[in-house]
Amino acid sequence: MHKALQALYESDFAARPAVGLKDEDKFKPELKKGLFQRLTEWIHRNKGFNPEHLDDPEPYEMIKDTYRVISKPLHDIAVRQEVSPELTSALEQNAFMFSGFKIFHESNEMASMLKGDDGGFKSYDRFEQDVLAIDESYNHNYLRAEYNFAANSTLSAVRWQNYVKDDDRYNLQYRTALDERVRKEHQMLEGITLPPSDKFWDKYYPPNGWNCRCTVVQVLKDKYPTSNSDQACASGERATTQIGKDGSNKAAIFRFNPGKSMKVFPPKHPYFPKGCGNCSYKRLIFDNEKAICKACRSTDAAIVKWSRDVVREHYEKVAKNDITLEIGNTHLDKLTFSVKDIKNITGKPHDYPYARNMATYYLKHIAQKSDYLGYSDDIKPDNPKHTGIVAWRYYSFDFLGSKSILIVKEYEDGTLRPHHIQDSNHFKKDKIKYPFK
């Protein structure tokens, strides 16, 4: 087992109950029965584990169910209050990628136990018994700690996004639970009051550890004195310093702002390879010689497949008939689409397919905020696929840090239907013959 991973979870706080959600929302974080056994059988049958196959059925189902558990707090919060599509999609992406790397480490560790002392492969019965300890660690002890952290981190991220809407109109104040359970390191942060733009919140916005119950609230600027930023940062550094047996600082990974980074889990968590914390979607640091990077590619492929299925299943439930909604914040029109249109969009190429899929899921939000760029006449009227089409309209929008173009078909009767969402890197602006002014 990776020493950093082992040290990270050897904490009393990692095993404490989840906080931050209402009692009725708490549940025992467990994977579906039989998934680990099927993964065990798959690894034994294949006589090893190839990280490029994380999107194979057995590992893929483990990833999806791990994601189901650790994303539950986000979905519970979304039931009670509005969470923006961008934040929801970003947090879901991070939780899914985290789940993928978790299953990578778990499967890799299982595969390392395939052979006995004599160098030969173990029988299935013996291998199954030997990996039970891995199941207990990853899918019970670790999963409980990860779910607890996800509950607090997700709630903090949603609050942060609500706070920054007011810019620096209000200050933010750090508050602990003010009881006997508060860690000494966190007591020194009680009452720190600074504007949202202050550097302190980049690293020391809660949660600042396993089952940290600290929170941040908005306060009037004239009600509380503003703290000294440098002194606050020094206190934050001390609060997130916990030297383990191996000499490393186990608490340093918590120095991130889940709302600002739009991530559920710390970018420097041991599951992630070095450098992942600084990577944006599809701008990953690949190294063909390192299996961990192959795991990154496979997990990326898995999340694209998962998000495509989520989008299609969603519209199959809600779009029994055509759906019509408004499109364009500068040139208002009506967009009509069906499940067939959705499947068409999610089946076409895009540089950032996860962003495209989630933009399709939130098509109403995207359509209303898109900018109308203009149109061009259809130049292939004799093409059977273009029957009835008289023009093509183009709308741009930003989602998850990437700009895309929604391409819309205009029919003879004036009906507008979506055709494709294309990434801006490959969209040719000269397609627009009549730019909107």
N, C-alpha and C positions, 0 to 999 in steps of 0.2 A: 504493500500500500504506500502511496505517495506520502512522504513524511509530513509535508505541509498540510495535506488534506487531513491526515490523522490528527495532527496538532490542532487544527482548526476546530474540529468537532469534539475534542476532549475538553469540554467546558461545562461547568455546572449550569450556566445560563442557557446552553444550547438545548437542554432537556426540559426546561420549564414550560408551562402551558402557554399557549398563544394568547396575546392580548390585542386590544385595538378593535375587535369586532364584537358585536352583540353575542350574548351567550347562546342564543338560538342558532347562530350561524357557525358555531364551532362544531367540528366533526373530527373523527379520528382519521388522520391522513394515512390511507392504505391504498395500495394498488389492487387492481382486480385480481381475483384468484386465478391461478394457472399461468399468468404471464411469465413469471420468473422461471417456472418449470419448462415452459416452451422455449424460452431463451437458453436455458441450460441444455436441453435436448438439441437445439440448433447448433450451439457451439461444439458440443460433443460430436454431433453427426458430421460437422464440417472440419473437425480436428484442428480447430483454431478460430481466430477472430480476425476479420479483415475490416478495418475502419471504413473502407470505401463502401461497405455493405450495410451501413447503419440504416439505410432506407429499405432494406429487405424486410419482409413481413414481421419476423419475430422481434428484431431490435426496434423497428418502427412502432410496433404496438406498445412496447415498453416506453418509448419516448413519449408517445401520445398520452399514455395514462399517467406518466410522471407529470407531464404538462397539465393534465386535467386536475391533479391534486394541487399543484403549487399556483395555478392560475385561479383557483376557486375564490380567493379573497377579492380579486379584481372583479369577477362577475357578480359577487355578492354586493360589493360597493356600488356597481353600476346599476343594480336594481333600485337602490335608494336615492341615488343622485346622478345627475348628468355627468358623464365623463366624455371628454372630446374623442372623436374617432382617431385622431392622431396619437393621443396619449394611450388609448386602449390598444391600438395596433402595435405601438412601440413596446409597451409592456408585455403584450402577448408574444411578440417576436423574441424579446429577451428571455422570457420564461421558457419558450420552446427551445431556443438555442442552448440555454442552460441545461435543459432536460437532455438534449442530444449529447452534450459533452459529459454529462453525468453517466449516461448509459455507455458512452465510449469507455470511460474509466472503469466502470463496473464490468463490462464485457471483457476488457483487456485483462483485468485482474483475474477473472474467471478462466480465461484462456491460458493464463500462466500456470494454472493448476492442472492442466490436462495430463501432464506426464508425471510418472512416479519416479522414485529414486533410481530405478533401473533404466530410465530413459525411454521406456515404452509408454504407450497411451493407457490410461487407467480405464477400467471397466466403467460403464455408465453409472452403476450403483455406487461405486466408490467415489466417482467424480461428483455425483449429486450430493453425497454426504459432505464432501470436502468444501463445496461452495455454499453450504447453508449459512456459514458465518458471514459470507459476503452479502447474502440476502438480508440477514439481520442488520448489518451495518448500513448498507446503502438504502434499503427499502423500508426500514423501520426507524432506526436511530437517526440517521442523516436526514431522511425524508421528513421526520417530525420537526427537526430543527429548521430545515429549509422552508417548510410550510409556515412555521411560526414567523420566520423572518419575512417571508413573502407577504404575510398578513399586515405586518407593521410597515414594511417598505412601500407597499402599494397604497396604503392609506396616506402615508406621508407624501407620496408622489402626487396624488390627487389634490391634497391640501395645498401643496406648493403651486401647482398649476392655477389654482383658484386665487392664491395670494398674489402672484405676479401679475395678474390682470390689472391690479391697482398700482403697478409700478412701485415707486417709493412713497406713495401717498401715506401709507402707514408703515410703522416699524414692525418687525417680527421679534417675538420674545420667546426664549428657550425656557421650557418648564419641565421639571421632573414630576414624578408621581408623589413626591413629598411624604414618603412613608419609610418604614424600616428596611424595605427591600431595595431601595435606591442605592446603586453602587457609589462608593466614595468618589470614584473618578468622575461620575456624572453629576454629583452634587455641586462640583465647582462650576458647572455650566448653568445652574439655576439662575434665572433672571437676566441672562445676557440679552441685551436689547439692541438690535441693529437693523438698518434698512435691508430689504431683500437683495439689493445690489452689492452688499458688502461681501468681501472675499470669504468671510467666516462661514457663510452658508454653503460655499462650494464643497467644503470637506466635512463640516461638522453638523449638518442638518440631520436630525434623527431618521432612522434608528442608528445608534452608534455602537451596536453590539448585539449579541444574541438576546432576544426578548427584551430589548431596550424599550421601556415604556414612556420614554421622554416624548414630548410633543412640542410644537411651535404654534403660537397664536398671534393674530394681528392685534396690535395695540396702537392707541392714539399717540402721536409723537409728543404731545405736550403733557401726557400723563406719566411717562416714565423717562428717566434720563437715558441718553444714548451711551452705550458702553464703549470702552476703548477697543478698537478693532484688533490691534496687535496683541493686547493682553488677552482678549477673548480667544484668539487663534492659539496662543500659547496654552491656554487652559484646554482648548479642544485637542491639541496635540497630546497633552498629558492624559486626557480622558480616553484617548484611543491608542494608548500604549500599554501593551500587556505582553511581556517577554515570556515566551514558552521555554520548555526544557531544552529545545534545540537552539535557543538563542535568538529566534526570530520573533518579530512583533506580530502576534496573532490578531491584534485589533486594528492594525493599519489598513486592512482591506476595507474597513467600514468608512473610510474617509472618502465619501462620495455623496452626492445629492441625488436621490432617486427621481425626484421631480424634474430637476434641471437636466440630468442625463437621460431621463425617460427610460430607466433601467430598474428592474426589480432587484437584481442581485449585483453585488460589488463587481466591477469590471476586473478586479485583480483576484477574484476567487480562484483557488487552485484548480478547479475544473477547467478554466479557460487557459489556453496557452499564452505565454508572454506576448504582449503586443495586441491582443484582442481588445483590451480595454480602450485602445486608441483607434480602433477600426470602426468605420461606419459601414452600413449595410452594403454588401457586394464590393467593398474596397478592402477586402481581407488580405492579410499578409500570408500568402501561400508559399509553401516550401515543399516541393515534390519529394524531398528526401525525408521528410518528417511525417510520421503517421498522424500526428495530431492535426496537421493541416488538411490531410485527407478527410479526417473526421469532420472538419469544418465544412468542407465541400459537401459531404454526404448529408450532414445535418441541414445545410442550406437547401439541398434538394428535397429533404424530407419536409421542411416547413413550407416549401412551395407547393408540394403535393397536398399537404394537410390543408393549407389555406384555400387552395383551389376547391377542394372537396367541401370545405365549410361554406364557401360562397355559393356553390351550386346547390347544396342541400338547403341553405337558407332560402334561396329564391324558389326552389321547388315547393317550399311550404307556404310562402307568402304571395307568390305570383301565379295563382291559378289562371288568371287572365292577364291581359296587358296592364302594365303599370304606367301611369303618366305623371310626370313631375316637372317642375320648373328648372330651366337650365340657363346659366349665364347671369352674372351680376352687372354686366354692362349692356347686354342686349337680350332681354328676356324672351325666352321661347318655351315651348312644351316638348319634352322628350318622352317618347313612348318606347317601352321595351318589354321583352318576354324572357322566359327561361332560356329559350333558344339563343337570344341575343347575348345573355350572360355567359352561356357556355362558349359562344363564339369569341367573346372578349378574353376569357380566361384561358383560351386555347392558343392564343397568338403570342409571338415572341415579344419580349420586353427585357431590357437590361436589368430591371429590378422587379422580378415577377412577384415577390411577396407584396411589395408596395402596390403593384398593379391589382393584385387579387383583393387586397384590403380596401383599396380605393373603389373597386367594383362593389364590394360588400356595402360600403357607405356611399353608394352612388348618389343618393339624394343630397347628402352633405356636399359631395364633390361637385355635383352639377350646379348647385346654387351658388357656389363660391368660385366657379370657373370663369375665366375671362374669355370673351368671344374674340377670336383673332380675325375672322373673315371667312370667305368661302371660295370655291372654284366650281365651274360647271363640270358635269360628268362628261368625260371624253371617250367613254366606251359604251355607248348606248346599245351596240349590237351584241355585247357580251350578255349571255343569259343570266349571269349572276347580277347584272346591273339593271335588270328589267324594272322599269318604273322609276329609277333613280334619275333625278335631274341635276342634283348638285351635292357637294360635300362641304360640310361646315366643320370648323376647327375651334376647339376650346382648350385653353391651357390651365393647368392647376398644379399646385405644389402639395406633395404628400410624403411624409416620412423623409424629408430632406431631399427629395428628387422632384424635378419638374417633368410633367408628362403632358401629352396632347390627347384629348378625347376627340376622336374622329367620328363624325355623325353623318348619316345618309339622309338626304332630303328627297322625299318622293313627290310625284306629280300632284298629289292631293294635299301637299303641305306637311304631311307627317314626317317627324324626325325620329330616326332610330339610331342607337349607338352601333358602331361597327368595330372599333378598335381603340385601345389605349396604347399609345406608342411613347417610348421614352424620348426625351428631347434630344438626346445625343444622335439619334438616327432620323429624326423628323427633318425633312427638307422644307425650309420656309418658303422656297419658291413654288411650293404646291399651292399656296394661297394666292390666287389670281386677283382677288378683290379684298384687300385688307380692310378691316373695320377701322374707321376713324372716329 
